Amino acid sequence: MIASVLFWISALVAVVAGALVFKVDSMARATYALALSFIAVGVAVLTMRQDFVGIIVILMMVMEMAIMAVFMISYMGMNPALMPMDMTHAKRPAAAIATIVFVGLGAAVLLIPWPVIDPQPVEGLTEQLGEAMMGSKMLVMLTVSPVLFATIVASVVLASPRGRYDRYGDRLRGPAHDPEPGGLGR
Amino acid sequence: MAEYLPLIVAALIPLAVPVLALAAAGLDAALTARARGTSVAVGAARPLREITRLLRQQRRTVLGADRLLWRIGGVGLIVASFLAVIVVPFGDTVAADLPIGVVWFNTIDVALWALWWMLGWGANGAYALIGGYRFLAQALAYELPLMFALTAPAVAAGSLNVGEVADAQSGLWFVVSMPIAALVYLVSVAAFSAWGPFSPAAGRDLAGGVLGELSGIDRLLVKAGRWCLLVAGSAFAVPMFFGGGAGPLLPEPVWVVIKTVLVLLVLVFAGRAIPAVPPQRLAEIGWVVLVPLTLLQLLITSIVSATGTGGM
């Protein structure tokens, strides 16, 4: 009973906070409205007795939003995000896409024949969820994750304006010429 | 009676943590007074005078401040410190005996990223905002080592429950069997409290940084919150690395408090002795030195656990 009430409250908070992302007039508030929305999602997951998954959702999303706020503010092009600004653009197509996606997902929730769950508490719920979602796809995940990681490293290397030749010179020798010295004096 | 014990502990946390925080702040002020050659007693009472001053001080209003985020950041630090302590077992009694207490603590520590930055942002001042960014830069350096440092005791105990981690140290405390993880954890506690070498987010070179525009009760909550975070980090270190309530003669809860005070003393003295490190230099230290070291620690811990001498 309490879990159901908590679930519906957190579901409502998640949707309202998600909508607030587009109503507020500051990048910082939009980012943290989104963080609040994700925290509510995490609480909703907690009410399904998925302790680990729920807390991890909150952990990852708060961390991500803390960093995202920095990027949103620094890269908000012509309109400096330190000033109040409108959070929406391309309003009509966005509204159409949002409506279609919402109706589609909502219909899917209602129409999919979900498996009937055993109401008894199960041991090792997180492990079972992991097995059900990933068990048969472990090979794919094991292949994809190093590729993803390599992509991240490669794109950072390519995007970095200063490579090792800029730091150490053509012969890659001597002390590094860095605008801001690192903590180890390399 | 026994079923009310967790509630009693939960009610004591918001009282005990600030008391320890005040004691630590008093000690720090007394040491500063001694170093300056002024009266130690007057110095030790400085935090109390500061509390009465700030309670009476009227709030300064700042033009264009983002009050909502600013206030959340201001209240958040002290609340986060209480939330971190609820998973610490005092003997058999835990305020909230979560099966994933270690991850809970980690989540609280990540919430500090947001809170410190909101403090900087909300003030609508350049120095405060730079202070907030300084904290994030520092957080990027300490967070991954901290996560691996928290993983090592959990792996050795085979559980994310803080009580079970404490019980797993009946033979040997984890501070002995995994010293690198313990050291990195303590360094990270100083870092998320913006204390000692990690204080540039509230640095004097920034006119107070995130503290700069704060006044009255807001300033009191943030300054108290910093000390409370240091206390919370010390309290959580006890079940993770210092054997929990284990100790001779005295009951377990008393030992937890004694060990918390000892860890806190170490943090206060070490923080005073080490000069501030510019946050932009911390990333290299964190990622080139601490991440490999903590991974090595985790590898050793995993091998020892897997080969059956686990629990150690």
Interface residues (C-beta under 8 A of the other chain):
Chain A: S26 A28 R29 Y32 A35 D51 F52 I55 I56 I58 L59 V62 M63 M65 A66 I67 A69 V70 E180 P181 G182 G183 L184 R186
Chain B: D66 L68 L69 L98 P99 I100 V103 W104 N106 T107 V110 A111 W113 A114 W117 M118 W121 Y133 L136 A139 L140 E143 L160 V277 Q280 R281 L282 A283 E284 I285 V288 V289
